[in-house]
Amino acid sequence: MTVSSAVPSRVELDTVFNLRDLGGYRTADGRVVAHGRVYRADGLYRLGRHDGDIERVAALGLRTVVDLRTPDELEERGRFPVDRISVRYEHQPVLERVWDPQALEVESPAIEFLSARYIEMLHEGRVAIAGTLRLAADPDNHPLVFHCAAGKDRTGVVAAVLLSILGADEAVIAADYAASGEAMDRLSAWIRDHYPEGAERMARQPSMFMHAPSEAMTFFLELVRTRYGSAEAWAVEEAGLEPDVVDALREQLLEPATQE
């Protein structure tokens, strides 16, 4: 079945809550994002805690894992269990440090706060985002998954840029982003049940850190259009993504839509 605007396929796991296939979205030229080639996810480092999750993820046949987290997160929490699932592992940190509430204007509305942080990611993370797109453009790397800690912010920005380049409608991109809201609820519940110390740290964070309002992504995409013309223009002109990589992304990740 072809999905045009609904939440794409979620891989149900016990320790990872936001692993989703980006396939199924229709694009402006009438094609559809191919299933089973690119996934987005939250903290895949947690997979090693559950044998059943390892088996379910192994069944996806992943070839490439792109970790968008900071070096400190990688050192503190570990990485994808490459000893149990053989993949090409790439570290592409979008941020050098996670958000510090003390250094940010967290009193602003969530939509404005989040969209401003995402615009900042385009600058700080341009090398990592372009690197991830280059990996996604190579069919030898498929299936590929990119992930951060919660799969909402850094992963959301990369997914938004990718889907925009592929030609997905902005409302679809915003809905894909907002689907992380339910996953955040499940992740929060899991942390409370398994890691009380983590739950205490989470409780001290501004509540907007856990939210994924579609309006925040819509506003971000509007800012991208206003400042750069389009996500593709940003990727090529600001992040140095080669035009042939843009062409390869469309060639490798899009396919004709099936007749319904």
CYANA upper distance limits for C-alpha pairs under 8 A (distance plus 0.5 A):
  1 MET  CA    260 GLU  CA      8.46
  2 THR  CA     24 GLY  CA      5.92
  2 THR  CA     25 TYR  CA      8.04
  2 THR  CA     32 VAL  CA      8.41
  2 THR  CA    257 ALA  CA      7.88
  2 THR  CA    258 THR  CA      7.43
  2 THR  CA    260 GLU  CA      8.38
  3 VAL  CA      7 VAL  CA      8.49
  3 VAL  CA      8 PRO  CA      7.47
  3 VAL  CA     24 GLY  CA      5.16
  3 VAL  CA     25 TYR  CA      6.13
  3 VAL  CA     26 ARG  CA      7.78
  4 SER  CA     24 GLY  CA      6.92
  4 SER  CA     25 TYR  CA      5.33
  4 SER  CA     26 ARG  CA      5.64
  4 SER  CA    172 VAL  CA      8.38
  5 SER  CA     25 TYR  CA      6.78
  5 SER  CA     26 ARG  CA      8.13
  5 SER  CA    172 VAL  CA      5.74
  5 SER  CA    175 ALA  CA      7.89
  6 ALA  CA    172 VAL  CA      8.23
  6 ALA  CA    175 ALA  CA      7.92
  6 ALA  CA    176 ASP  CA      8.32
  7 VAL  CA    175 ALA  CA      7.63
  7 VAL  CA    176 ASP  CA      6.56
  7 VAL  CA    179 ALA  CA      6.96
  8 PRO  CA     20 ARG  CA      7.04
  8 PRO  CA     21 ASP  CA      6.60
  8 PRO  CA     22 LEU  CA      6.75
  8 PRO  CA     23 GLY  CA      7.32
  8 PRO  CA     24 GLY  CA      7.10
  8 PRO  CA     25 TYR  CA      8.31
  8 PRO  CA    176 ASP  CA      8.06
  9 SER  CA     20 ARG  CA      6.07
  9 SER  CA     21 ASP  CA      5.85
  9 SER  CA     22 LEU  CA      8.12
  9 SER  CA     23 GLY  CA      8.37
 10 ARG  CA     18 ASN  CA      7.58
 10 ARG  CA     19 LEU  CA      6.37
 10 ARG  CA     20 ARG  CA      4.82
 10 ARG  CA     21 ASP  CA      6.96
 11 VAL  CA     18 ASN  CA      8.31
 11 VAL  CA     19 LEU  CA      6.08
 11 VAL  CA     20 ARG  CA      6.41
 11 VAL  CA     21 ASP  CA      8.27
 12 GLU  CA     17 PHE  CA      7.69
 12 GLU  CA     19 LEU  CA      8.26
 13 LEU  CA     17 PHE  CA      6.95
 13 LEU  CA     53 ASP  CA      6.14
 13 LEU  CA     56 ARG  CA      8.19
 14 ASP  CA     50 HIS  CA      7.95
 14 ASP  CA     53 ASP  CA      7.07
 15 THR  CA     46 ARG  CA      6.45
 15 THR  CA     47 LEU  CA      6.68
 15 THR  CA     49 ARG  CA      7.93
 15 THR  CA     50 HIS  CA      7.57
 15 THR  CA     53 ASP  CA      7.73
 15 THR  CA    190 TRP  CA      8.23
 16 VAL  CA     41 ALA  CA      8.28
 16 VAL  CA     42 ASP  CA      6.93
 16 VAL  CA     43 GLY  CA      6.86
 16 VAL  CA     44 LEU  CA      6.91
 16 VAL  CA     46 ARG  CA      7.19
 16 VAL  CA     47 LEU  CA      7.36
 16 VAL  CA    187 LEU  CA      8.15
 17 PHE  CA     41 ALA  CA      8.22
 17 PHE  CA     42 ASP  CA      7.25
 17 PHE  CA    183 ALA  CA      5.77
 17 PHE  CA    184 MET  CA      8.14
 17 PHE  CA    186 ARG  CA      7.07
 17 PHE  CA    187 LEU  CA      6.70
 18 ASN  CA     40 ARG  CA      7.90
 18 ASN  CA     41 ALA  CA      5.48
 18 ASN  CA     42 ASP  CA      5.85
 18 ASN  CA    150 ALA  CA      7.97
 18 ASN  CA    151 GLY  CA      6.65
 18 ASN  CA    180 SER  CA      7.02
 18 ASN  CA    183 ALA  CA      5.91
 18 ASN  CA    184 MET  CA      8.48
 19 LEU  CA     39 TYR  CA      7.31
 19 LEU  CA     40 ARG  CA      6.14
 19 LEU  CA     41 ALA  CA      4.50
 19 LEU  CA     42 ASP  CA      6.92
 19 LEU  CA    151 GLY  CA      8.47
 20 ARG  CA     39 TYR  CA      5.99
 20 ARG  CA     40 ARG  CA      5.93
 20 ARG  CA     41 ALA  CA      6.78
 21 ASP  CA     35 HIS  CA      7.11
 21 ASP  CA     36 GLY  CA      6.85
 21 ASP  CA     37 ARG  CA      8.30
 21 ASP  CA     38 VAL  CA      6.82
 21 ASP  CA     39 TYR  CA      4.95
 21 ASP  CA     40 ARG  CA      7.10
 22 LEU  CA     33 VAL  CA      7.60
 22 LEU  CA     34 ALA  CA      8.41
 22 LEU  CA     35 HIS  CA      7.37
 22 LEU  CA     36 GLY  CA      8.40
 22 LEU  CA     37 ARG  CA      8.49
 22 LEU  CA     38 VAL  CA      6.46
 22 LEU  CA     39 TYR  CA      5.97
 22 LEU  CA     40 ARG  CA      7.44
 23 GLY  CA     32 VAL  CA      7.97
 23 GLY  CA     33 VAL  CA      5.19
 23 GLY  CA     34 ALA  CA      5.24
 23 GLY  CA     35 HIS  CA      4.40
 23 GLY  CA     36 GLY  CA      7.06
 23 GLY  CA     37 ARG  CA      7.87
 23 GLY  CA     38 VAL  CA      7.73
 24 GLY  CA     32 VAL  CA      6.34
 24 GLY  CA     33 VAL  CA      5.71
 24 GLY  CA     34 ALA  CA      6.71
 24 GLY  CA     35 HIS  CA      6.61
 25 TYR  CA     32 VAL  CA      5.89
 25 TYR  CA     33 VAL  CA      5.81
 25 TYR  CA    168 ALA  CA      7.26
 25 TYR  CA    172 VAL  CA      8.11
 26 ARG  CA     30 GLY  CA      6.88
 26 ARG  CA     31 ARG  CA      6.24
 26 ARG  CA     32 VAL  CA      4.70
 26 ARG  CA     33 VAL  CA      6.91
 26 ARG  CA    168 ALA  CA      6.74
 26 ARG  CA    257 ALA  CA      7.99
 27 THR  CA     31 ARG  CA      5.98
 27 THR  CA     32 VAL  CA      6.25
 27 THR  CA     33 VAL  CA      7.93
 27 THR  CA    166 LEU  CA      7.26
 27 THR  CA    167 GLY  CA      5.19
 27 THR  CA    168 ALA  CA      4.91
 27 THR  CA    169 ASP  CA      7.19
 28 ALA  CA    167 GLY  CA      5.79
 28 ALA  CA    168 ALA  CA      6.77
 28 ALA  CA    169 ASP  CA      7.50
 29 ASP  CA    167 GLY  CA      7.80
 30 GLY  CA    256 PRO  CA      7.83
 30 GLY  CA    257 ALA  CA      7.22
 31 ARG  CA    254 LEU  CA      6.70
 31 ARG  CA    255 GLU  CA      6.06
 31 ARG  CA    256 PRO  CA      5.17
 31 ARG  CA    257 ALA  CA      5.49
 32 VAL  CA    254 LEU  CA      5.99
 32 VAL  CA    255 GLU  CA      6.01
 32 VAL  CA    256 PRO  CA      6.62
 32 VAL  CA    257 ALA  CA      5.79
 33 VAL  CA    166 LEU  CA      8.25
 33 VAL  CA    253 LEU  CA      6.21
 33 VAL  CA    254 LEU  CA      5.11
 33 VAL  CA    255 GLU  CA      6.90
 34 ALA  CA    253 LEU  CA      5.99
 34 ALA  CA    254 LEU  CA      5.89
 34 ALA  CA    255 GLU  CA      6.38
 36 GLY  CA     60 LEU  CA      8.26
 36 GLY  CA    143 PRO  CA      6.66
 37 ARG  CA    142 HIS  CA      5.74
 37 ARG  CA    143 PRO  CA      4.80
 37 ARG  CA    144 LEU  CA      6.63
 37 ARG  CA    253 LEU  CA      7.47
 38 VAL  CA    136 ALA  CA      7.68
 38 VAL  CA    142 HIS  CA      7.39
 38 VAL  CA    143 PRO  CA      6.16
 38 VAL  CA    144 LEU  CA      5.37
 38 VAL  CA    145 VAL  CA      6.13
 38 VAL  CA    146 PHE  CA      8.50
 38 VAL  CA    253 LEU  CA      8.49
 39 TYR  CA    143 PRO  CA      8.10
 39 TYR  CA    144 LEU  CA      6.68
 39 TYR  CA    145 VAL  CA      4.93
 39 TYR  CA    146 PHE  CA      7.06
 40 ARG  CA    145 VAL  CA      5.94
 40 ARG  CA    146 PHE  CA      5.70
 40 ARG  CA    147 HIS  CA      6.28
 40 ARG  CA    151 GLY  CA      7.52
 40 ARG  CA    155 THR  CA      7.20
 40 ARG  CA    159 ALA  CA      7.79
 41 ALA  CA    145 VAL  CA      7.46
 41 ALA  CA    146 PHE  CA      6.82
 41 ALA  CA    147 HIS  CA      5.11
 41 ALA  CA    148 CYS  CA      7.53
 41 ALA  CA    150 ALA  CA      8.12
 41 ALA  CA    151 GLY  CA      5.50
 41 ALA  CA    155 THR  CA      7.74
 42 ASP  CA    147 HIS  CA      5.71
 42 ASP  CA    148 CYS  CA      5.85
 42 ASP  CA    149 ALA  CA      5.52
 42 ASP  CA    150 ALA  CA      4.90
 42 ASP  CA    151 GLY  CA      4.25
 42 ASP  CA    152 LYS  CA      7.92
 42 ASP  CA    155 THR  CA      8.34
 43 GLY  CA    147 HIS  CA      7.08
 43 GLY  CA    148 CYS  CA      6.37
 43 GLY  CA    149 ALA  CA      4.91
 43 GLY  CA    150 ALA  CA      6.54
 43 GLY  CA    151 GLY  CA      7.56
 44 LEU  CA     79 ARG  CA      7.67
 44 LEU  CA     80 PHE  CA      5.99
 44 LEU  CA    147 HIS  CA      7.70
 44 LEU  CA    149 ALA  CA      8.45
 45 TYR  CA     77 ARG  CA      7.64
 45 TYR  CA     78 GLY  CA      6.47
 45 TYR  CA     79 ARG  CA      5.03
 45 TYR  CA     80 PHE  CA      4.89
 45 TYR  CA     81 PRO  CA      6.99
 46 ARG  CA     50 HIS  CA      8.45
 46 ARG  CA     80 PHE  CA      8.17
 47 LEU  CA     51 ASP  CA      8.29
 47 LEU  CA     53 ASP  CA      6.48
 47 LEU  CA     54 ILE  CA      6.46
 47 LEU  CA     80 PHE  CA      7.78
 47 LEU  CA     81 PRO  CA      7.54
 48 GLY  CA     53 ASP  CA      8.47
 48 GLY  CA     54 ILE  CA      7.28
 48 GLY  CA     80 PHE  CA      8.33
 48 GLY  CA     81 PRO  CA      6.46
 50 HIS  CA     54 ILE  CA      6.99
 51 ASP  CA     55 GLU  CA      6.86
 52 GLY  CA     56 ARG  CA      6.81
 53 ASP  CA     57 VAL  CA      6.60
 54 ILE  CA     58 ALA  CA      6.44
 54 ILE  CA     84 ARG  CA      8.16
 54 ILE  CA     85 ILE  CA      8.15
 55 GLU  CA     59 ALA  CA      6.75
 56 ARG  CA     60 LEU  CA      7.57
 57 VAL  CA     61 GLY  CA      8.05
 57 VAL  CA     62 LEU  CA      8.25
 58 ALA  CA     62 LEU  CA      7.41
 58 ALA  CA     85 ILE  CA      6.73
 60 LEU  CA    143 PRO  CA      8.21
 61 GLY  CA    143 PRO  CA      7.22
 62 LEU  CA     87 VAL  CA      7.08
 62 LEU  CA    142 HIS  CA      7.32
 62 LEU  CA    143 PRO  CA      5.35
 62 LEU  CA    144 LEU  CA      6.47
 62 LEU  CA    145 VAL  CA      7.95
 63 ARG  CA     86 SER  CA      8.04
 63 ARG  CA     87 VAL  CA      5.30
 63 ARG  CA     88 ARG  CA      6.47
 63 ARG  CA    140 ASP  CA      8.50
 63 ARG  CA    141 ASN  CA      6.11
 63 ARG  CA    142 HIS  CA      6.30
 63 ARG  CA    143 PRO  CA      6.06
 63 ARG  CA    144 LEU  CA      6.56
 64 THR  CA     87 VAL  CA      5.81
 64 THR  CA     88 ARG  CA      5.09
 64 THR  CA     89 TYR  CA      6.45
 64 THR  CA     90 GLU  CA      8.01
 64 THR  CA    141 ASN  CA      5.98
 64 THR  CA    142 HIS  CA      7.20
 64 THR  CA    143 PRO  CA      7.11
 64 THR  CA    144 LEU  CA      5.14
 64 THR  CA    145 VAL  CA      6.90
 65 VAL  CA     80 PHE  CA      8.19
 65 VAL  CA     87 VAL  CA      7.18
 65 VAL  CA     88 ARG  CA      6.68
 65 VAL  CA     89 TYR  CA      5.45
 65 VAL  CA     90 GLU  CA      6.63
 65 VAL  CA    144 LEU  CA      6.40
 65 VAL  CA    145 VAL  CA      5.59
 65 VAL  CA    146 PHE  CA      6.40
 65 VAL  CA    147 HIS  CA      8.38
 66 VAL  CA     89 TYR  CA      6.66
 66 VAL  CA     90 GLU  CA      5.27
 66 VAL  CA     91 HIS  CA      6.34
 66 VAL  CA     92 GLN  CA      7.04
 66 VAL  CA    132 THR  CA      7.45
 66 VAL  CA    144 LEU  CA      8.07
 66 VAL  CA    145 VAL  CA      6.64
 66 VAL  CA    146 PHE  CA      4.95
 66 VAL  CA    147 HIS  CA      6.90
 67 ASP  CA     79 ARG  CA      8.46
 67 ASP  CA     89 TYR  CA      8.11
 67 ASP  CA     90 GLU  CA      6.64
 67 ASP  CA     91 HIS  CA      5.31
 67 ASP  CA     92 GLN  CA      6.32
 67 ASP  CA     93 PRO  CA      7.47
 67 ASP  CA    146 PHE  CA      6.44
 67 ASP  CA    147 HIS  CA      5.90
 67 ASP  CA    148 CYS  CA      6.58
 68 LEU  CA     91 HIS  CA      6.84
 68 LEU  CA     92 GLN  CA      5.49
 68 LEU  CA     93 PRO  CA      4.96
 68 LEU  CA     94 VAL  CA      6.08
 68 LEU  CA     95 LEU  CA      8.44
 68 LEU  CA    128 ALA  CA      8.07
 68 LEU  CA    146 PHE  CA      7.44
 68 LEU  CA    147 HIS  CA      6.31
 68 LEU  CA    148 CYS  CA      5.46
 68 LEU  CA    154 ARG  CA      7.41
 68 LEU  CA    155 THR  CA      7.80
 69 ARG  CA     73 GLU  CA      6.67
 69 ARG  CA     74 LEU  CA      7.16
 69 ARG  CA     91 HIS  CA      8.19
 69 ARG  CA     92 GLN  CA      7.84
 69 ARG  CA     93 PRO  CA      5.58
 69 ARG  CA     94 VAL  CA      7.20
 69 ARG  CA     95 LEU  CA      7.57
 69 ARG  CA    147 HIS  CA      8.20
 69 ARG  CA    148 CYS  CA      5.52
 69 ARG  CA    149 ALA  CA      7.20
 70 THR  CA     74 LEU  CA      6.84
 70 THR  CA     93 PRO  CA      5.67
 70 THR  CA     94 VAL  CA      7.66
 70 THR  CA     95 LEU  CA      6.32
 70 THR  CA     96 GLU  CA      5.79
 70 THR  CA     97 ARG  CA      6.36
 70 THR  CA     98 VAL  CA      7.49
 71 PRO  CA     75 GLU  CA      6.75
 71 PRO  CA     93 PRO  CA      7.63
 71 PRO  CA     96 GLU  CA      7.45
 71 PRO  CA     97 ARG  CA      8.45
 72 ASP  CA     76 GLU  CA      6.53
 72 ASP  CA     97 ARG  CA      7.92
 73 GLU  CA     77 ARG  CA      6.30
 73 GLU  CA     78 GLY  CA      8.00
 74 LEU  CA     78 GLY  CA      5.58
 74 LEU  CA     79 ARG  CA      6.58
 80 PHE  CA     89 TYR  CA      8.37
 81 PRO  CA     85 ILE  CA      6.81
 82 VAL  CA     86 SER  CA      5.78
 82 VAL  CA     87 VAL  CA      6.77
 82 VAL  CA     89 TYR  CA      8.12
 88 ARG  CA    141 ASN  CA      8.49
 92 GLN  CA    128 ALA  CA      5.26
 92 GLN  CA    129 ILE  CA      8.06
 92 GLN  CA    131 GLY  CA      7.60
 92 GLN  CA    132 THR  CA      7.56
 93 PRO  CA    125 GLY  CA      7.62
 93 PRO  CA    128 ALA  CA      6.40
 94 VAL  CA    121 MET  CA      7.23
 94 VAL  CA    124 GLU  CA      7.25
 94 VAL  CA    125 GLY  CA      4.60
 94 VAL  CA    126 ARG  CA      7.92
 94 VAL  CA    127 VAL  CA      8.36
 94 VAL  CA    128 ALA  CA      5.95
 94 VAL  CA    129 ILE  CA      7.38
 94 VAL  CA    154 ARG  CA      7.18
 95 LEU  CA    121 MET  CA      7.61
 95 LEU  CA    124 GLU  CA      6.94
 95 LEU  CA    125 GLY  CA      6.50
 99 TRP  CA    104 LEU  CA      8.37
100 ASP  CA    104 LEU  CA      7.11
101 PRO  CA    105 GLU  CA      8.13
101 PRO  CA    106 VAL  CA      7.05
101 PRO  CA    205 GLN  CA      7.77
101 PRO  CA    206 PRO  CA      7.82
105 GLU  CA    113 PHE  CA      7.93
106 VAL  CA    113 PHE  CA      7.29
106 VAL  CA    206 PRO  CA      7.57
108 SER  CA    112 GLU  CA      7.09
108 SER  CA    113 PHE  CA      6.38
109 PRO  CA    113 PHE  CA      6.51
110 ALA  CA    114 LEU  CA      6.38
110 ALA  CA    208 MET  CA      6.03
110 ALA  CA    211 HIS  CA      8.46
110 ALA  CA    216 ALA  CA      7.94
111 ILE  CA    115 SER  CA      6.58
111 ILE  CA    213 PRO  CA      7.54
111 ILE  CA    215 GLU  CA      6.76
111 ILE  CA    216 ALA  CA      4.82
111 ILE  CA    219 PHE  CA      7.96
112 GLU  CA    116 ALA  CA      6.51
112 GLU  CA    216 ALA  CA      7.30
112 GLU  CA    219 PHE  CA      8.29
113 PHE  CA    117 ARG  CA      6.84
114 LEU  CA    118 TYR  CA      6.71
114 LEU  CA    208 MET  CA      8.40
114 LEU  CA    216 ALA  CA      6.61
115 SER  CA    119 ILE  CA      6.81
115 SER  CA    216 ALA  CA      5.84
115 SER  CA    217 MET  CA      7.02
115 SER  CA    219 PHE  CA      6.76
115 SER  CA    220 PHE  CA      5.24
116 ALA  CA    120 GLU  CA      6.85
116 ALA  CA    220 PHE  CA      7.85
117 ARG  CA    121 MET  CA      6.78
118 TYR  CA    122 LEU  CA      7.10
118 TYR  CA    153 ASP  CA      7.84
118 TYR  CA    154 ARG  CA      8.30
118 TYR  CA    157 VAL  CA      7.04
118 TYR  CA    220 PHE  CA      7.34
119 ILE  CA    123 HIS  CA      7.53
119 ILE  CA    220 PHE  CA      7.34
119 ILE  CA    223 LEU  CA      8.23
119 ILE  CA    224 VAL  CA      8.08
120 GLU  CA    124 GLU  CA      6.75
121 MET  CA    125 GLY  CA      5.59
121 MET  CA    126 ARG  CA      7.79
121 MET  CA    154 ARG  CA      8.07
121 MET  CA    157 VAL  CA      8.34
122 LEU  CA    126 ARG  CA      5.77
122 LEU  CA    129 ILE  CA      8.36
125 GLY  CA    129 ILE  CA      6.47
126 ARG  CA    130 ALA  CA      6.49
126 ARG  CA    235 ALA  CA      8.36
126 ARG  CA    238 GLU  CA      8.03
126 ARG  CA    239 ALA  CA      5.53
127 VAL  CA    131 GLY  CA      6.50
127 VAL  CA    239 ALA  CA      6.76
128 ALA  CA    132 THR  CA      6.60
129 ILE  CA    133 LEU  CA      6.77
129 ILE  CA    158 VAL  CA      6.72
129 ILE  CA    239 ALA  CA      8.35
130 ALA  CA    134 ARG  CA      6.72
130 ALA  CA    235 ALA  CA      7.31
130 ALA  CA    239 ALA  CA      6.56
130 ALA  CA    240 GLY  CA      7.69
130 ALA  CA    241 LEU  CA      6.28
131 GLY  CA    135 LEU  CA      6.88
132 THR  CA    136 ALA  CA      6.71
132 THR  CA    146 PHE  CA      8.24
133 LEU  CA    137 ALA  CA      6.66
133 LEU  CA    162 LEU  CA      7.64
133 LEU  CA    245 VAL  CA      8.35
133 LEU  CA    249 LEU  CA      8.23
134 ARG  CA    138 ASP  CA      7.34
134 ARG  CA    241 LEU  CA      8.24
134 ARG  CA    245 VAL  CA      6.80
135 LEU  CA    141 ASN  CA      7.05
136 ALA  CA    141 ASN  CA      7.26
136 ALA  CA    142 HIS  CA      7.81
136 ALA  CA    144 LEU  CA      7.20
136 ALA  CA    249 LEU  CA      7.40
137 ALA  CA    245 VAL  CA      6.72
137 ALA  CA    246 VAL  CA      8.20
137 ALA  CA    248 ALA  CA      5.87
137 ALA  CA    249 LEU  CA      4.97
137 ALA  CA    252 GLN  CA      6.98
137 ALA  CA    253 LEU  CA      8.20
138 ASP  CA    142 HIS  CA      7.87
138 ASP  CA    248 ALA  CA      7.92
138 ASP  CA    249 LEU  CA      8.33
138 ASP  CA    252 GLN  CA      8.02
139 PRO  CA    252 GLN  CA      6.97
146 PHE  CA    155 THR  CA      7.35
147 HIS  CA    151 GLY  CA      6.24
147 HIS  CA    154 ARG  CA      8.40
147 HIS  CA    155 THR  CA      6.09
148 CYS  CA    152 LYS  CA      8.34
148 CYS  CA    154 ARG  CA      6.84
148 CYS  CA    155 THR  CA      6.40
150 ALA  CA    184 MET  CA      7.48
150 ALA  CA    187 LEU  CA      8.28
151 GLY  CA    155 THR  CA      5.60
151 GLY  CA    156 GLY  CA      7.18
151 GLY  CA    180 SER  CA      7.66
152 LYS  CA    156 GLY  CA      5.48
152 LYS  CA    177 TYR  CA      7.50
152 LYS  CA    180 SER  CA      6.28
152 LYS  CA    212 ALA  CA      7.60
153 ASP  CA    157 VAL  CA      6.60
154 ARG  CA    158 VAL  CA      6.90
155 THR  CA    159 ALA  CA      6.55
156 GLY  CA    160 ALA  CA      6.50
156 GLY  CA    177 TYR  CA      6.36
157 VAL  CA    161 VAL  CA      6.71
158 VAL  CA    162 LEU  CA      6.63
159 ALA  CA    163 LEU  CA      6.45
160 ALA  CA    164 SER  CA      6.40
160 ALA  CA    173 ILE  CA      6.43
160 ALA  CA    174 ALA  CA      8.48
160 ALA  CA    177 TYR  CA      8.26
161 VAL  CA    165 ILE  CA      6.68
161 VAL  CA    231 ALA  CA      6.18
161 VAL  CA    232 GLU  CA      8.04
162 LEU  CA    166 LEU  CA      6.75
163 LEU  CA    167 GLY  CA      6.77
163 LEU  CA    168 ALA  CA      5.92
163 LEU  CA    173 ILE  CA      7.26
164 SER  CA    168 ALA  CA      5.89
164 SER  CA    169 ASP  CA      7.76
164 SER  CA    170 GLU  CA      7.83
164 SER  CA    173 ILE  CA      7.98
164 SER  CA    231 ALA  CA      6.74
164 SER  CA    232 GLU  CA      7.87
165 ILE  CA    231 ALA  CA      6.88
165 ILE  CA    232 GLU  CA      5.87
165 ILE  CA    246 VAL  CA      7.80
165 ILE  CA    250 ARG  CA      8.41
166 LEU  CA    249 LEU  CA      7.70
166 LEU  CA    250 ARG  CA      6.24
166 LEU  CA    253 LEU  CA      8.43
166 LEU  CA    254 LEU  CA      8.01
168 ALA  CA    172 VAL  CA      7.02
168 ALA  CA    173 ILE  CA      7.22
169 ASP  CA    173 ILE  CA      6.91
170 GLU  CA    174 ALA  CA      6.61
170 GLU  CA    218 THR  CA      7.40
170 GLU  CA    221 LEU  CA      7.81
171 ALA  CA    175 ALA  CA      6.65
171 ALA  CA    218 THR  CA      7.80
172 VAL  CA    176 ASP  CA      6.64
173 ILE  CA    177 TYR  CA      6.78
173 ILE  CA    217 MET  CA      8.19
174 ALA  CA    178 ALA  CA      6.64
174 ALA  CA    214 SER  CA      5.44
174 ALA  CA    215 GLU  CA      7.73
174 ALA  CA    217 MET  CA      5.77
174 ALA  CA    218 THR  CA      6.33
175 ALA  CA    179 ALA  CA      6.75
175 ALA  CA    214 SER  CA      6.54
176 ASP  CA    180 SER  CA      8.03
177 TYR  CA    212 ALA  CA      7.24
177 TYR  CA    213 PRO  CA      8.45
177 TYR  CA    214 SER  CA      7.02
177 TYR  CA    217 MET  CA      7.43
178 ALA  CA    212 ALA  CA      5.56
178 ALA  CA    213 PRO  CA      6.09
178 ALA  CA    214 SER  CA      5.45
179 ALA  CA    183 ALA  CA      7.71
179 ALA  CA    212 ALA  CA      8.15
180 SER  CA    184 MET  CA      6.58
180 SER  CA    212 ALA  CA      6.74
181 GLY  CA    185 ASP  CA      7.05
181 GLY  CA    210 MET  CA      8.08
181 GLY  CA    211 HIS  CA      6.45
181 GLY  CA    212 ALA  CA      5.59
181 GLY  CA    213 PRO  CA      8.04
182 GLU  CA    186 ARG  CA      6.99
183 ALA  CA    187 LEU  CA      6.56
184 MET  CA    188 SER  CA      6.51
184 MET  CA    210 MET  CA      6.77
184 MET  CA    211 HIS  CA      7.99
185 ASP  CA    189 ALA  CA      6.79
186 ARG  CA    190 TRP  CA      6.72
187 LEU  CA    191 ILE  CA      6.71
188 SER  CA    192 ARG  CA      6.73
188 SER  CA    199 ALA  CA      7.96
189 ALA  CA    193 ASP  CA      6.75
190 TRP  CA    194 HIS  CA      6.55
190 TRP  CA    195 TYR  CA      8.40
191 ILE  CA    195 TYR  CA      5.55
191 ILE  CA    196 PRO  CA      7.32
191 ILE  CA    198 GLY  CA      6.86
191 ILE  CA    199 ALA  CA      6.28
192 ARG  CA    196 PRO  CA      5.86
192 ARG  CA    198 GLY  CA      7.88
192 ARG  CA    199 ALA  CA      5.59
195 TYR  CA    199 ALA  CA      6.82
196 PRO  CA    200 GLU  CA      6.78
197 GLU  CA    201 ARG  CA      6.98
198 GLY  CA    202 MET  CA      6.57
199 ALA  CA    203 ALA  CA      6.54
200 GLU  CA    204 ARG  CA      7.08
201 ARG  CA    205 GLN  CA      7.39
205 GLN  CA    209 PHE  CA      7.28
206 PRO  CA    210 MET  CA      8.43
207 SER  CA    211 HIS  CA      7.45
208 MET  CA    212 ALA  CA      8.46
212 ALA  CA    216 ALA  CA      7.83
213 PRO  CA    217 MET  CA      7.85
214 SER  CA    218 THR  CA      6.79
215 GLU  CA    219 PHE  CA      6.50
216 ALA  CA    220 PHE  CA      6.64
217 MET  CA    221 LEU  CA      6.63
218 THR  CA    222 GLU  CA      6.77
219 PHE  CA    223 LEU  CA      6.72
220 PHE  CA    224 VAL  CA      6.75
221 LEU  CA    225 ARG  CA      6.77
221 LEU  CA    231 ALA  CA      8.49
222 GLU  CA    226 THR  CA      6.65
223 LEU  CA    227 ARG  CA      6.51
224 VAL  CA    228 TYR  CA      6.06
224 VAL  CA    229 GLY  CA      7.19
224 VAL  CA    230 SER  CA      6.57
224 VAL  CA    231 ALA  CA      6.90
224 VAL  CA    234 TRP  CA      8.24
225 ARG  CA    229 GLY  CA      4.78
225 ARG  CA    230 SER  CA      5.22
225 ARG  CA    231 ALA  CA      7.66
228 TYR  CA    233 ALA  CA      6.64
228 TYR  CA    234 TRP  CA      6.02
229 GLY  CA    233 ALA  CA      6.67
229 GLY  CA    234 TRP  CA      7.99
230 SER  CA    234 TRP  CA      6.81
231 ALA  CA    235 ALA  CA      6.62
232 GLU  CA    236 VAL  CA      6.68
232 GLU  CA    246 VAL  CA      8.29
233 ALA  CA    237 GLU  CA      6.21
233 ALA  CA    238 GLU  CA      8.13
234 TRP  CA    238 GLU  CA      5.58
234 TRP  CA    239 ALA  CA      7.02
235 ALA  CA    239 ALA  CA      5.27
235 ALA  CA    240 GLY  CA      6.79
235 ALA  CA    241 LEU  CA      5.93
236 VAL  CA    240 GLY  CA      5.43
236 VAL  CA    241 LEU  CA      4.97
236 VAL  CA    242 GLU  CA      6.62
236 VAL  CA    243 PRO  CA      7.19
237 GLU  CA    241 LEU  CA      7.97
241 LEU  CA    245 VAL  CA      7.30
241 LEU  CA    246 VAL  CA      7.98
242 GLU  CA    246 VAL  CA      7.26
243 PRO  CA    247 ASP  CA      6.88
244 ASP  CA    248 ALA  CA      6.57
245 VAL  CA    249 LEU  CA      6.61
246 VAL  CA    250 ARG  CA      7.12
247 ASP  CA    251 GLU  CA      6.67
248 ALA  CA    252 GLN  CA      6.32
249 LEU  CA    253 LEU  CA      6.23
249 LEU  CA    254 LEU  CA      8.36
250 ARG  CA    254 LEU  CA      5.95
251 GLU  CA    255 GLU  CA      8.40
